[in-house]
Amino acid sequence: MAACFVKKNSIFQFAGVPAFVLFSYETMQLFTPLELLGLTVLLGTLVIALAGLFMFAVSLYISRSAAVTAAFLMVIMIYLVENIFA
């Protein structure tokens, strides 16, 4: 298996936003663009389903506002972890 080359792509720096995207060029060699589009849609659907099931479970046991708060904290924690360890 080939080494995974990851390049920091600073596409947002022109707008003054200090963000970068980690991009793996190995995936472009392994998959076609349509397969990558399907993979992106599948992963997005699974993430949204996970958040929805999490909110449903919390709302069953605690309350609806606790479910919204817990889902919001889960999303915030994902962004914090991504930005701390990036």
C-alpha positions as CSV (number, residue, x, y, z in Angstrom):
1,M,0.0,0.0,0.0
2,A,1.3,3.4,-0.9
3,A,2.2,6.0,1.7
4,C,-0.5,8.5,2.5
5,F,0.6,11.9,1.5
6,V,-1.3,14.6,3.4
7,K,-0.9,18.2,2.3
8,K,-2.1,21.3,4.2
9,N,-4.3,23.3,1.8
10,S,-4.7,26.8,3.1
11,I,-7.8,27.7,1.1
12,F,-9.3,29.9,3.7
13,Q,-6.3,32.0,4.5
14,F,-7.0,34.6,1.8
15,A,-10.1,35.6,3.7
16,G,-8.2,36.0,7.0
17,V,-9.6,32.8,8.5
18,P,-6.8,30.8,10.0
19,A,-8.1,27.4,8.9
20,F,-6.6,24.6,6.8
21,V,-7.9,21.3,5.3
22,L,-6.0,18.1,5.6
23,F,-6.3,16.4,2.2
24,S,-5.3,12.9,1.3
25,Y,-4.2,12.4,-2.3
26,E,-4.2,8.6,-1.9
27,T,-8.0,8.5,-1.9
28,M,-8.1,10.3,-5.3
29,Q,-5.9,7.5,-6.7
30,L,-8.0,4.7,-5.2
31,F,-11.5,5.9,-6.0
32,T,-13.3,7.6,-8.8
33,P,-14.9,11.0,-8.2
34,L,-18.4,9.4,-8.2
35,E,-17.3,6.9,-5.6
36,L,-15.9,9.7,-3.4
37,L,-19.1,11.6,-3.8
38,G,-21.1,8.5,-2.7
39,L,-18.7,8.0,0.2
40,T,-19.1,11.6,1.3
41,V,-22.9,11.3,1.1
42,L,-22.9,8.0,3.0
43,L,-20.7,9.3,5.8
44,G,-22.7,12.5,6.1
45,T,-25.9,10.5,6.4
46,L,-24.4,8.2,9.0
47,V,-23.2,11.2,11.1
48,I,-26.6,12.9,11.0
49,A,-28.3,9.6,11.9
50,L,-25.9,9.1,14.8
51,A,-26.7,12.6,16.1
52,G,-30.4,12.1,15.6
53,L,-30.4,8.8,17.5
54,F,-28.3,10.3,20.2
55,M,-30.8,13.1,20.6
56,F,-33.8,10.7,20.6
57,A,-32.2,8.5,23.3
58,V,-31.5,11.5,25.5
59,S,-35.0,12.9,25.0
60,L,-36.5,9.6,26.0
61,Y,-34.7,9.5,29.3
62,I,-34.2,13.1,30.3
63,S,-36.0,15.8,28.2
64,R,-36.1,17.4,24.8
65,S,-34.1,20.5,25.8
66,A,-31.5,18.3,27.4
67,A,-31.2,16.4,24.1
68,V,-30.7,19.5,22.1
69,T,-28.1,20.7,24.6
70,A,-26.3,17.4,24.6
71,A,-26.2,17.3,20.8
72,F,-24.9,20.9,20.7
73,L,-22.2,20.0,23.1
74,M,-21.3,16.9,21.1
75,V,-20.9,19.0,17.9
76,I,-18.8,21.6,19.8
77,M,-16.5,18.9,21.2
78,I,-15.9,17.5,17.7
79,Y,-14.8,21.0,16.5
80,L,-12.6,21.5,19.6
81,V,-10.9,18.1,19.2
82,E,-10.4,18.7,15.5
83,N,-8.8,22.2,16.1
84,I,-6.7,21.2,19.1
85,F,-5.1,18.2,17.6
86,A,-4.8,19.5,14.0
